[in-house]
Amino acid sequence: MNSRRVLNVLGLVVVVSLASSARAQTLDLTLTDANQTVAQGTTVVAFDATVFNPSSTATIYLNDASGTTASSFLSVDASPFFANAPLSLAPGQSSGPFELFAVDVATNASPGSYRGNDFEIQGGADGGTFTAFNDLVNSAFSLTVTSSTVAAPEIDPASTVSALVLLMGSLAVVCGRRDRRRTERT
């Protein structure tokens, strides 16, 4: 009987945890390019998006936004959201594309892929009081920083051979003079 009770409790825990992660998002958010690649030394990367309210009945107010990154080399700047996003979206209305947020990249960011980043819009159907701060939509994004090193120049094999011959000839002359001095001393 105890093992059956334990299984029921475990089953209930699984159902509750899955229910929160399977929640539908209130808005649809489409980043124009969610996986951007930039050269090392780039300091600001803009992310554009289109936002859509799929509701057929509720006007949704976009009250706040924030972003998180998985790296100390990156920080999310949400000020483009406040400058460009609409205050609300009527049922079935979309807005965009517009700059939704920017990512500030440290000048010492190492080349590589930076994944596990997220941008979130909060708000809700609060009738314009701007008091709702429900999680309306989350969007993952990544940034790849490529090396900005200059490629080594190509070396012409013919000039390499001629430089090697010149070096060998110079060494032969120097060695020949040394031998000559030794024979003159004795």
trRosetta pair geometry for C-beta under 8 A, 3 or more apart (Angstrom, degrees):
i j d omega theta_ij theta_ji phi_ij phi_ji
1 4 5.8 -55 -154 33 34 112
1 5 6.6 34 150 -19 66 105
2 5 5.6 -54 -149 35 35 112
2 6 6.4 37 152 -20 67 104
3 6 5.6 -50 -147 35 34 114
3 7 6.5 36 153 -19 64 104
4 7 5.7 -53 -150 36 32 112
4 8 6.5 35 151 -20 64 105
5 8 5.7 -52 -149 35 32 113
5 9 6.5 31 153 -17 65 105
6 9 5.8 -54 -148 37 31 110
6 10 6.3 31 153 -17 65 107
7 10 5.6 -54 -144 39 31 112
7 11 6.2 36 154 -22 64 106
8 11 5.6 -53 -147 35 29 114
8 12 6.4 31 153 -20 63 105
9 12 5.7 -53 -149 35 32 112
9 13 6.5 34 152 -20 64 104
10 13 5.6 -52 -149 34 33 113
10 14 6.5 34 153 -19 65 104
11 14 5.8 -54 -151 35 31 112
11 15 6.4 30 154 -18 65 106
12 15 5.8 -54 -147 37 32 111
12 16 6.3 30 156 -17 66 108
13 16 5.9 -57 -146 38 28 109
13 17 6.3 22 159 -14 64 111
14 17 6.1 -61 -145 40 27 106
14 18 6.2 22 159 -15 65 111
15 18 6.0 -60 -144 40 27 107
15 19 6.2 33 157 -28 63 107
16 19 5.8 -52 -148 27 28 115
16 20 7.1 22 159 -14 61 102
17 20 6.4 -56 -155 33 32 105
17 21 6.8 16 155 -6 64 111
18 21 6.0 -67 -148 45 35 102
18 22 5.8 22 160 -14 73 117
19 22 6.2 -65 -138 42 25 103
19 23 7.4 56 155 -57 57 81
20 23 6.1 -19 -164 -25 36 113
25 28 7.3 123 93 -83 116 45
25 29 7.8 -75 139 6 149 95
25 135 7.9 -80 -128 129 83 86
25 136 6.7 70 -176 155 87 45
25 137 4.6 77 178 -105 131 71
25 138 7.1 -136 -106 21 132 69
26 53 7.9 -16 148 -133 81 75
26 55 7.5 -7 -170 -43 79 114
26 60 6.1 149 148 -121 120 145
26 124 7.3 -94 -138 -111 175 64
26 134 7.1 77 -18 109 148 120
26 136 4.4 -74 58 -147 117 73
26 137 6.6 -111 56 -48 72 81
27 51 5.7 -8 174 -168 131 94
27 52 6.6 145 -170 72 77 47
27 53 6.0 -45 -114 -94 83 57
27 54 7.5 153 -136 4 33 84
27 60 6.3 -171 -71 115 102 162
27 62 8.0 38 -61 -89 158 102
27 89 7.2 99 -116 41 114 149
27 121 6.5 -25 46 75 146 133
27 136 4.7 36 4 156 110 107
27 137 4.2 -79 68 -34 96 130
28 51 7.3 148 81 -161 56 45
28 52 4.2 -16 61 62 106 103
28 53 7.9 -155 21 -67 81 14
28 54 5.7 78 -19 -37 112 110
28 137 7.1 169 -97 -111 8 143
29 49 5.7 -4 -172 -178 89 134
29 50 7.6 163 -153 82 45 49
29 51 5.5 -9 -104 -107 75 74
29 52 7.8 -165 -70 24 34 72
29 100 7.9 86 -161 -122 116 161
29 121 7.0 154 -73 6 141 127
29 137 4.5 137 -14 143 121 145
29 139 4.8 -102 103 -55 129 129
30 49 6.2 154 80 -158 46 78
30 50 4.9 -6 58 55 101 93
30 52 7.6 29 -2 -1 103 109
30 96 7.9 173 63 95 89 148
31 34 4.0 107 78 -75 135 82
31 47 5.8 -33 -146 -179 114 106
31 48 7.2 119 -161 81 62 47
31 49 4.9 -43 -101 -95 51 95
31 100 7.3 -98 -109 29 81 143
31 139 5.7 141 -35 165 112 142
31 141 6.2 147 -102 -91 174 110
32 47 7.5 173 39 -173 89 58
32 48 4.2 11 5 80 132 99
32 49 6.4 -130 -16 -80 77 37
32 50 7.6 95 -63 -14 79 86
32 97 5.4 54 -65 -139 121 146
33 36 5.3 85 123 -77 114 85
33 47 7.3 -131 69 -133 72 72
33 48 7.5 49 20 44 80 87
34 47 7.6 54 -110 -147 45 118
34 139 6.9 -122 -119 166 118 106
34 140 6.9 61 -179 95 126 64
34 141 4.8 -130 -165 -113 73 75
34 142 7.0 55 140 21 76 72
35 141 7.1 -167 -73 -161 45 62
35 142 4.8 9 -120 59 78 101
35 143 7.9 -165 -156 -75 46 28
35 144 7.2 33 174 -11 84 105
36 45 5.7 160 100 -177 151 135
36 47 7.3 -129 -22 -91 135 85
36 141 7.7 9 6 -180 93 108
36 142 7.6 -179 31 92 57 57
36 143 5.6 -10 69 -116 89 70
36 144 7.2 -161 102 29 44 74
37 143 7.8 149 -93 -166 32 52
37 144 4.4 -21 -109 70 80 106
37 145 7.9 176 -156 -79 59 19
37 146 6.2 41 179 -26 102 111
38 42 4.0 -82 163 41 129 157
38 45 5.7 -118 -43 -88 147 123
38 105 7.1 -157 80 -18 145 166
38 143 6.9 -17 16 -169 107 98
38 144 7.4 153 24 81 59 56
38 145 6.0 -25 73 -110 82 63
38 146 7.2 -167 94 18 32 84
39 42 5.6 113 63 -29 65 106
39 145 7.5 44 162 -161 14 67
39 146 5.6 -48 -110 66 51 94
39 148 4.8 84 174 -88 102 102
40 109 6.8 -158 -135 81 80 86
40 111 5.6 -62 -65 -72 122 86
40 145 5.3 79 -85 170 70 104
40 146 6.5 -116 -24 86 81 43
40 147 5.8 -2 -8 -136 131 28
40 148 4.0 -126 58 -9 94 104
41 107 6.7 24 -129 -148 51 75
41 148 5.3 -3 -1 -19 117 166
42 45 6.4 61 138 -63 125 93
42 105 5.8 44 97 55 76 144
42 145 7.5 -156 42 -124 103 92
43 104 6.6 -7 166 -157 74 69
43 105 5.5 -147 -140 61 30 82
43 107 6.3 -13 -94 -76 102 77
44 77 7.8 -21 -137 19 101 142
44 102 5.5 -5 -169 178 97 125
44 103 7.3 153 -155 77 48 48
44 104 5.9 -20 -100 -105 72 59
44 105 7.1 -152 -65 16 23 85
45 102 6.5 153 77 -163 43 71
45 103 4.7 -13 59 56 99 98
45 105 6.4 57 -10 -26 105 117
45 143 6.2 144 56 -122 165 126
46 80 7.1 112 -139 -70 95 166
46 99 5.0 -51 -169 -131 117 114
46 101 8.0 169 -152 97 54 36
46 102 5.1 -34 -99 -103 59 88
47 99 7.2 104 71 -154 41 66
47 100 5.6 -53 101 56 89 97
47 101 5.4 -2 54 65 110 76
47 102 6.9 178 13 -94 77 33
47 103 6.9 61 -22 -16 111 98
47 119 7.4 -171 90 -26 151 158
47 141 6.1 -31 -117 -127 151 162
48 96 7.2 144 171 -164 86 110
48 97 4.6 52 158 172 115 113
48 98 6.4 -174 -148 96 87 16
48 99 5.4 -55 -93 -91 74 46
48 100 6.4 125 -143 -2 24 87
49 96 5.7 -69 110 -136 51 155
49 97 6.3 169 86 -139 13 80
49 98 7.1 -35 59 60 61 60
49 100 4.0 15 21 -34 117 139
49 139 7.3 158 -114 38 143 174
50 94 5.9 19 173 176 102 116
50 95 7.0 176 -154 87 63 41
50 96 3.4 -166 -108 83 58 130
50 97 5.0 -63 -59 -81 85 66
50 98 8.0 107 -90 13 50 69
51 62 7.4 32 151 -82 163 146
51 85 6.8 38 8 -138 151 101
51 86 7.8 -148 70 29 128 98
51 89 6.6 -132 121 -62 105 147
51 94 6.5 170 88 -154 46 68
51 95 5.3 -6 57 56 92 90
51 96 5.8 113 11 -19 66 127
51 100 7.8 125 -44 -103 108 121
51 121 7.4 46 -121 -21 136 171
51 137 7.6 177 -134 41 97 155
52 89 7.4 160 -163 -176 23 154
52 93 7.5 -171 -145 101 56 39
52 94 4.0 -19 -99 -100 81 100
52 95 8.0 -178 -76 20 46 57
53 58 7.8 -129 179 88 122 75
53 59 7.6 12 179 -139 167 39
53 60 5.0 -179 -118 22 124 120
53 89 3.8 166 -27 117 127 122
53 90 6.8 174 63 83 146 27
53 91 6.2 -114 118 -121 118 28
53 92 6.6 -42 85 2 87 15
53 93 5.4 21 36 54 112 73
53 94 7.3 -160 16 -77 65 52
54 92 7.5 42 -140 -93 27 48
55 58 4.4 -49 154 46 157 85
55 60 6.6 131 15 -36 135 110
55 91 4.9 -92 101 -120 81 85
55 92 7.6 -106 77 -35 51 55
56 91 5.3 70 -161 -175 19 131
56 92 6.7 44 -109 -47 55 101
57 91 5.7 101 3 -90 10 145
58 91 6.3 109 50 -77 34 97
58 125 4.3 -58 -172 -97 122 140
59 88 5.3 28 168 169 104 127
59 89 6.9 177 -157 85 65 42
59 90 5.2 -29 -107 -113 94 51
59 91 6.6 -79 -70 -31 55 70
59 125 6.4 117 71 -128 54 84
60 88 6.4 164 85 -157 42 76
60 89 5.2 -7 58 55 93 92
60 123 6.3 99 168 108 84 119
60 124 6.7 -71 -146 -157 78 19
60 125 5.9 -57 -98 -71 56 72
60 136 6.6 114 179 -132 132 135
61 87 6.5 -21 -145 154 82 73
61 88 4.6 -37 -99 -97 62 96
61 123 4.7 -145 98 -178 64 120
61 124 6.5 -11 51 66 87 38
61 125 7.1 134 7 -106 86 24
61 126 5.5 -70 36 39 136 93
61 127 7.9 -52 -26 38 134 19
61 128 6.3 168 -86 -88 140 40
61 130 6.3 -126 152 -91 142 60
61 132 6.6 116 64 50 110 112
62 65 7.5 10 174 -51 100 102
62 81 7.9 -129 152 177 124 104
62 85 5.3 -97 112 144 152 129
62 86 6.6 99 26 82 129 63
62 87 6.6 -164 50 -170 85 24
62 88 6.6 -176 7 -91 77 35
62 89 7.1 60 -30 -12 108 95
62 121 5.7 -37 -144 -177 99 121
62 123 4.6 -115 -117 -29 24 158
62 136 7.1 -92 -111 33 73 164
63 122 5.8 -60 68 105 92 81
63 123 3.9 146 6 -102 85 84
63 124 7.5 -24 -1 17 124 67
63 126 7.5 27 -53 23 136 139
63 130 5.0 144 -120 -152 111 77
63 131 7.8 -126 -117 19 159 11
63 132 6.3 161 -7 74 146 66
63 133 6.0 -99 86 -91 133 68
64 121 7.5 153 87 -162 48 50
64 122 4.3 -11 66 60 96 109
64 123 6.7 167 23 -60 65 76
64 133 5.8 9 26 -128 131 98
65 78 4.6 176 99 -157 100 126
65 81 4.1 -49 40 132 155 171
65 82 7.5 -146 33 -48 112 75
65 85 7.4 124 -32 0 141 158
65 100 7.8 -145 -165 175 160 87
65 101 7.1 -146 141 -73 134 116
65 119 7.0 9 -177 180 105 91
65 120 6.6 171 -151 90 61 52
65 121 5.0 -22 -99 -106 92 63
65 122 6.8 -171 -77 17 38 76
66 76 7.3 103 175 95 51 133
66 78 5.8 -60 -102 -58 36 151
66 119 7.6 -174 98 -150 35 57
66 120 5.7 -10 61 59 75 97
66 122 7.6 17 8 -8 95 113
67 76 2.8 -102 82 144 130 171
67 77 8.0 -19 36 25 133 22
67 78 6.0 173 -3 -66 98 96
67 101 5.8 120 -42 -179 142 162
67 103 7.8 -112 131 -92 156 83
67 117 7.1 16 179 177 104 94
67 118 6.5 179 -151 94 65 51
67 119 4.4 -21 -100 -103 99 73
67 120 7.1 168 -87 16 46 70
68 76 6.9 -49 -32 3 14 135
68 117 6.8 -171 96 -151 57 57
68 118 5.2 7 53 54 92 93
69 74 4.1 -150 -164 92 163 111
69 75 6.5 -118 13 -96 137 29
69 76 6.1 166 -36 -32 101 94
69 103 7.4 107 -81 -139 134 111
69 114 7.1 1 -168 162 109 121
69 116 7.6 89 -172 97 46 79
69 117 4.6 -5 -117 -113 66 101
70 74 8.0 29 49 49 52 123
70 114 6.7 175 64 -175 95 80
70 115 6.7 -6 37 92 144 44
70 116 3.4 47 -42 90 148 118
70 117 6.0 -110 1 -64 86 65
71 74 4.9 69 73 16 100 99
71 109 7.9 72 139 -132 138 103
71 114 4.8 -71 -1 -140 144 117
71 117 7.9 -45 16 -71 89 105
72 106 7.6 16 124 -23 68 146
73 105 6.5 12 151 -157 90 67
73 106 4.4 -109 -152 28 66 116
73 108 7.4 -124 -122 86 102 68
73 109 3.9 107 -176 -109 132 92
73 110 7.2 -119 -79 19 158 70
73 114 6.8 -123 70 -95 115 144
74 103 5.5 -19 -160 -175 106 111
74 104 7.1 141 -159 75 51 55
74 105 6.1 -18 -102 -103 73 62
74 106 7.4 -101 -59 -6 35 87
74 109 7.4 62 -57 -107 73 134
74 114 5.8 130 -25 158 139 156
74 117 6.8 -51 110 -99 151 135
74 143 6.5 144 -98 41 142 144
75 103 7.2 150 74 -159 36 62
75 104 4.8 -15 61 57 91 106
76 101 5.8 -2 -170 169 97 135
76 102 7.6 144 -161 81 52 44
76 103 5.9 -34 -102 -104 58 70
76 104 7.8 -156 -76 16 10 80
76 117 7.4 148 -64 -170 116 112
76 119 6.5 174 -148 -96 147 91
77 80 7.0 76 112 -4 93 91
77 101 6.3 157 78 -172 57 79
77 102 4.4 -15 60 66 114 93
77 103 7.1 -170 15 -87 84 19
77 104 5.7 83 -32 -28 113 101
78 81 4.9 -32 -179 22 79 122
78 82 6.8 74 131 -17 84 97
78 101 5.4 -31 -108 -116 50 107
78 119 7.8 154 -100 -146 93 101
79 82 5.7 -55 -152 38 45 109
79 83 6.2 36 153 -15 73 110
79 102 7.6 -25 51 24 87 108
80 83 5.6 -62 -142 45 35 108
80 84 5.4 -4 171 10 74 121
80 98 7.8 -180 163 141 103 89
80 99 4.2 -82 -171 122 141 102
80 100 6.1 82 105 113 114 13
80 101 5.5 -178 53 -99 111 25
80 102 5.7 109 -14 -21 128 91
81 84 6.7 -77 -128 52 17 86
81 85 4.9 1 -168 -9 65 127
81 100 5.7 29 -84 -173 82 59
81 101 5.8 1 -38 -71 100 81
81 121 7.3 -171 -150 -103 138 95
82 85 7.2 -18 -76 33 16 100
83 99 8.0 -1 77 79 110 105
84 98 4.2 -179 165 155 127 129
84 99 5.5 138 -12 61 165 72
84 100 7.1 -113 79 -89 127 36
85 95 7.0 109 -151 103 58 142
85 98 7.0 177 -77 85 50 135
85 100 6.9 59 -67 -126 106 71
85 121 7.7 176 -145 -123 162 129
86 89 6.1 109 80 -68 131 72
86 95 4.8 -163 -10 -74 119 165
87 128 8.0 44 142 -125 121 83
88 128 7.0 -54 -52 -88 145 80
89 93 4.5 -164 -170 81 80 108
89 94 7.2 30 -146 -95 127 24
89 95 6.4 -124 -97 -10 107 111
90 93 4.3 81 55 -17 76 133
95 98 6.8 -25 144 4 92 124
96 100 7.9 -4 -110 -61 130 101
99 102 7.0 10 177 -58 117 88
100 119 6.9 97 128 147 121 156
101 119 5.5 -164 16 -126 152 141
103 117 7.6 9 -107 -174 136 158
103 141 7.9 -150 -50 108 137 135
103 143 6.1 -136 101 -61 161 148
105 109 5.1 -57 178 -13 96 152
105 143 7.1 -152 -89 153 119 153
105 145 6.9 147 -160 -87 141 125
106 109 4.8 131 66 -49 82 86
109 114 7.9 -49 -164 -47 124 138
109 145 5.2 178 123 -68 117 172
110 145 7.1 130 100 82 35 133
111 145 5.1 -135 -122 107 46 87
111 146 5.8 28 -138 -159 110 20
111 147 4.4 -30 -71 -63 155 71
112 144 7.2 -109 130 -146 27 67
112 145 6.3 8 42 53 47 90
113 142 6.2 3 -174 175 95 123
113 143 7.6 158 -156 87 52 42
113 144 4.7 -23 -101 -102 72 87
114 117 6.7 45 133 -34 93 122
114 142 6.3 164 84 -162 57 71
114 143 4.7 -9 57 63 110 87
114 144 7.2 -173 18 -82 71 36
114 145 7.1 43 -12 -8 110 98
115 142 4.5 -14 -101 -112 70 117
116 140 7.8 -45 -126 -148 17 108
116 142 7.9 64 9 -98 42 89
117 140 6.7 118 76 -161 57 63
117 141 5.1 -51 89 70 111 76
117 142 6.4 153 28 -91 108 43
117 143 7.1 30 4 -2 153 95
118 138 5.6 -12 -169 -170 112 105
118 139 7.0 148 -155 75 62 39
118 140 5.6 -35 -97 -99 72 59
118 141 7.5 155 -94 20 24 76
119 138 7.2 153 79 -156 43 55
119 139 5.2 -19 60 61 92 91
119 141 6.5 25 -6 0 107 120
120 135 6.1 -48 -168 -140 121 91
120 136 7.9 133 179 48 74 69
120 137 7.1 175 -147 90 55 47
120 138 4.9 -17 -98 -102 85 77
120 139 7.8 177 -78 19 42 65
121 136 4.8 -49 98 62 92 114
121 137 5.2 13 43 51 104 88
122 132 7.8 -160 158 126 82 68
122 133 4.4 18 158 -164 130 66
122 134 6.3 160 -157 70 77 30
122 135 6.1 -41 -102 -94 80 39
122 136 6.1 158 -121 -1 22 93
123 126 7.3 -118 180 4 72 112
123 130 7.9 -51 -132 -133 90 61
123 132 5.6 61 176 94 42 98
123 133 6.9 -4 -78 -110 27 37
123 134 6.8 -47 78 50 28 75
123 136 5.4 -3 46 -38 83 137
124 132 3.0 -95 47 147 115 147
124 133 7.4 -63 -5 -8 109 14
124 134 4.4 75 -66 23 119 115
124 136 6.9 -158 -70 -75 57 102
125 132 7.0 50 45 -9 34 170
126 129 4.8 -102 145 48 108 90
126 130 6.5 172 87 -49 139 13
126 131 5.1 178 -164 50 147 76
126 132 3.8 -164 -50 -10 121 109
129 132 7.8 91 70 -12 92 81
135 138 6.8 -5 -179 -44 113 98
155 159 7.3 -127 -178 70 75 106
155 160 5.7 62 155 -60 115 119
156 159 4.3 66 78 14 107 107
156 160 6.8 -175 90 -14 54 85
157 160 5.4 -55 -148 34 35 117
157 161 6.4 36 156 -20 68 102
158 161 6.0 -53 -151 34 31 109
158 162 6.5 24 154 -13 64 107
159 162 5.7 -54 -143 41 36 109
159 163 6.1 39 155 -21 67 105
160 163 5.8 -55 -147 37 28 110
160 164 6.3 30 153 -20 63 107
161 164 5.6 -55 -149 36 31 113
161 165 6.4 32 153 -20 65 104
162 165 5.6 -49 -146 35 35 113
162 166 6.4 38 152 -20 64 104
163 166 5.6 -52 -149 36 33 114
163 167 6.4 35 152 -20 65 105
164 167 5.7 -53 -148 36 31 112
164 168 6.4 31 154 -18 65 105
165 168 5.8 -54 -146 37 31 110
165 169 6.3 32 154 -20 64 107
166 169 5.8 -55 -148 36 29 112
166 170 6.4 30 153 -20 63 106
167 170 5.7 -54 -149 35 31 111
167 171 6.4 30 154 -17 65 105
168 171 5.7 -55 -149 37 32 111
168 172 6.4 36 152 -23 65 104
169 172 5.6 -52 -149 32 32 113
169 173 6.6 32 153 -18 64 103
170 173 5.8 -53 -152 34 33 110
170 174 6.5 29 153 -15 66 107
171 174 5.7 -56 -146 39 33 109
171 175 6.1 29 157 -15 68 109
172 175 5.9 -56 -143 42 28 108
172 176 6.0 32 155 -24 64 109
173 176 5.6 -55 -145 35 28 113
173 177 6.6 28 156 -19 63 104
174 177 6.0 -54 -151 34 30 109
174 178 6.6 31 151 -20 62 106
175 178 5.6 -54 -152 34 35 115
175 179 6.5 34 153 -18 67 103
176 179 5.8 -53 -149 36 32 109
176 180 6.4 35 152 -23 64 107
177 180 5.5 -54 -148 34 33 116
177 181 6.5 35 154 -20 65 102
178 181 5.9 -54 -153 32 32 110
178 182 6.7 31 151 -19 64 105
179 182 5.7 -56 -152 34 35 112
179 183 6.5 28 155 -16 68 106
180 183 6.0 -58 -149 37 31 106
180 184 6.4 30 153 -20 65 108
181 184 5.8 -56 -146 35 31 111
181 185 6.6 32 156 -23 64 106
182 185 6.0 -57 -154 30 31 111
182 186 7.0 16 157 -11 63 108
183 186 6.3 -63 -152 38 34 103
